[in-house]
Amino acid sequence: MKIGVFDSGLGGLSVLRHLRSALPKAGFLYIADSINAPYGNKNDAFIAERSLAISEFLLQQQVSAIVVACNTATAAAVQLIRQQSPVPVVAIEPALKPAAKLSQSKKIGVLATESTLKSEKYQSLMSRVADNIYCYQQAAHGLVEQVEAGVIDEAMTRQLLKQYLLPMLEKGVDTIVLGCTHYPFLIPVIRQLVGEELNIIDTGRAVSEQLLRVLAEENQSANHDIKQHRFFSSGDLLHAENMIEHLLGEKVNVEPLTV
């Protein structure tokens, strides 16, 4: 079984970690559209066009399912992808419901891209939990670029995180939702700033659990052992290889994405 996974860049690797753990015998094709990262400052029409083209590329590789490992692409394009895909499509969204249940103060913070926060899909999700919680929403400009550049534990990254997180803490937020797949790679730095007691929600695990449920409903199994993983990027291949080694701890060969 082959599973296709794509993101605007390398942030979706945080989801891939959970997927590979949940399906250790499956093969994965990971697409980083890094030349266009971040999607968060692009318009919906562009994001939809890229997402559909990348999904078509994955279907040409005969994947059994597609995982949209990008909150912004989910908001802008997942309905279109599902309309055109003959295989199941699993997408990601900010984990507002789990955060609302977990929060003791009933005050949560959401870090996400501007496009995600403004999207109709996110607003609909927010309306379903808004009666029960106070939600501090922050468009975290610049964090995707820091992760893509590999400057995670650096002064500029810490400064941006302070700028975004400290106002949340002052409002009494006790749970933070990471609404972009790039942000889980920043958790060690976030912990340095906010301590160990604050709840931090990485949605990647929920995506892997949903993929397992969908495959079971489709009577598909990844019990046969292929484990071949391929990586593609529309950006600089050497940089992608170095970053994947840095983020995942393994050496890989990254192929050019010509979509």
C-alpha positions, 0 to 999 in steps of 0.5 A: 500500500502506498499513501500520498502525503502533501504540504506546502513545504516540509511541515507535513513531515510532522504528520508523516511521523505519526502516519509512519508509526501508525502504518509501519508496513505502508509506503509513503510518497511525501510532496513538499511544494516548497517553492510556493511555501508558505500557502498561508499568504496565497489566495484560495484559487492558487492554493486550490489549483496547486492542491488539485495538481499535486493530488493528480500527481499522487493518483498517477503514482497509484496511491491508495489514499491521500493525506492533506497534511496542510491546514491551509490546503485543507481549508481551501481545497479539500472539498475539490480534491474529494470530488475528483479523487477516486481514493479516500482523502484524509485532511487536517484541521485545527483541533479546537474540539479536543482543546475545548475538552482539555482546557480547564480554564476554558481559554484556548489559543490557536496559532495558525496561518492567516489563510487558515484563520480566515477560511470558511472551514475554520470559521464553521469549526470555530462556531461549533465550539465558541459557546463553550470557550474563549479562543485567542486566535493568532496569525503566526506570520514568519514561523513557517519560513523559519521552519522551512529555513531550518532556523528553529532554535534561533533568536528570531524564532524565539522572538516571534514565538514570544510575540505570539504566545505571551499575550495568550498566557496573559489572557489565561490560556492553558491550551494551545492548538498548533494550527499549522503542520510546521509548528510541531517542530517548534514545540521544544522552543515553545516549551522553553518559553511557556513551561511544561504545564501548558497543553500543546496540541499537535493534530498529527496523531488524530490524522493518523487515527483517522487514516486508519479508520478510513482504510478499515472502512475501505477494507484496505490493509497495509499488512504487506511489507513494502516500506518504500518511502519517496520524497519530492520537492518543488524547491531546492532538492539539496536543502530539502534533503538536509532539512528532512535529515534534520527534522526526521533524523534520516538521510533521503533522496529527494526527487524533483516535483515537476507539477 
